[in-house]
Amino acid sequence: FQGYTRRVVVIVPSDEDYKARVKTQEDAGQKDIPDEAIMEMKANFTLPDCEDPAFAEVLFVDLDKDAAQEVVDLYNKVAKEKGYGKKYEEKRMRENKRFIRGRGMGKGQGR
């Protein structure tokens, strides 16, 4: 990526705007993503690290950083209280167990 500038553009609408957008999609018959998938995403939603040196700039274009973090925290809390967010955690645990069992080596190596 030499010669390029890495910018992160963060778009987090307010919860009210989000709900209005969802209603508009539903009214138009264009709601394509199942509610369960949305809740999984909300449970695992995080904002980018503004201090990450990989990014030249992090722009918050809908809500400012603090307001966006409040929305993300709300979505995480509500989704996890409803039992979502476990798919990612379970997958990560399975991968960690596989790594530990195989000590990070491919099949048949080092055994």
C-alpha positions in Angstrom: 0.0 0.0 0.0 2.9 2.3 -0.6 1.8 5.7 -1.9 -1.6 5.4 -0.4 -3.1 7.2 2.6 -5.2 4.9 4.8 -8.2 6.7 6.1 -11.0 5.1 8.2 -14.4 6.6 7.8 -16.7 5.6 10.7 -20.4 5.8 10.1 -22.5 5.1 13.2 -25.9 6.7 13.0 -27.9 7.5 16.2 -30.1 4.6 17.3 -33.2 6.7 16.3 -31.7 7.2 12.8 -30.9 3.5 12.6 -34.4 2.5 13.5 -35.9 4.9 11.0 -33.7 3.4 8.3 -34.7 -0.1 9.2 -38.4 0.9 9.1 -37.9 2.5 5.6 -36.3 -0.8 4.4 -39.1 -2.9 5.8 -41.8 -0.6 4.3 -40.1 -0.9 0.9 -39.7 -4.7 1.3 -35.9 -4.5 1.1 -34.9 -5.9 4.5 -32.5 -8.6 3.4 -30.5 -9.4 6.6 -32.1 -11.6 9.3 -32.6 -10.0 12.7 -30.4 -12.8 14.2 -27.5 -11.8 12.0 -27.9 -8.1 12.9 -27.9 -9.0 16.6 -24.7 -11.0 16.2 -23.1 -8.0 14.5 -24.3 -5.6 17.2 -22.9 -7.9 19.9 -19.4 -7.9 18.2 -19.4 -4.3 16.9 -16.4 -2.2 17.8 -14.9 1.1 16.7 -11.5 1.3 15.2 -8.5 2.2 17.3 -7.8 5.9 16.6 -4.2 5.4 17.8 -3.5 2.6 15.3 -0.4 3.7 13.3 -1.8 1.8 10.3 -4.3 4.6 9.8 -3.4 8.1 8.8 -6.7 9.4 9.8 -10.0 8.2 11.5 -13.0 10.3 10.6 -16.3 10.1 12.4 -18.9 11.4 9.9 -22.3 10.7 11.5 -21.9 10.8 15.2 -18.7 12.1 16.9 -16.4 9.5 18.5 -17.9 9.7 22.0 -21.5 9.5 20.8 -20.7 6.6 18.5 -19.0 4.8 21.3 -22.2 5.2 23.4 -24.3 3.7 20.6 -21.8 0.8 20.2 -21.8 0.1 23.9 -25.6 0.1 23.9 -25.8 -2.3 21.0 -23.2 -4.6 22.6 -25.0 -4.6 25.9 -28.5 -5.3 24.5 -27.4 -8.0 22.1 -25.3 -9.8 24.7 -28.1 -9.7 27.2 -30.2 -11.4 24.6 -27.6 -14.1 24.2 -26.0 -13.0 21.0 -22.3 -12.6 20.4 -21.5 -16.2 21.3 -20.8 -17.4 17.8 -17.7 -15.4 17.5 -16.6 -16.3 21.1 -17.2 -20.0 20.5 -15.3 -19.9 17.2 -12.4 -18.1 18.8 -12.3 -20.7 21.6 -12.4 -23.6 19.1 -9.5 -22.0 17.1 -7.5 -21.5 20.4 -8.1 -25.1 21.4 -7.0 -26.3 17.9 -3.9 -24.1 18.2 -3.0 -25.4 21.7 -3.6 -29.0 20.7 -1.5 -28.7 17.6 0.8 -26.2 19.1 0.2 -24.0 16.0 1.5 -26.6 13.6 -0.1 -27.9 10.5 -1.5 -31.4 10.3 1.1 -34.1 10.8 4.0 -31.6 11.6 5.9 -31.9 14.8 4.1 -34.9 16.1 
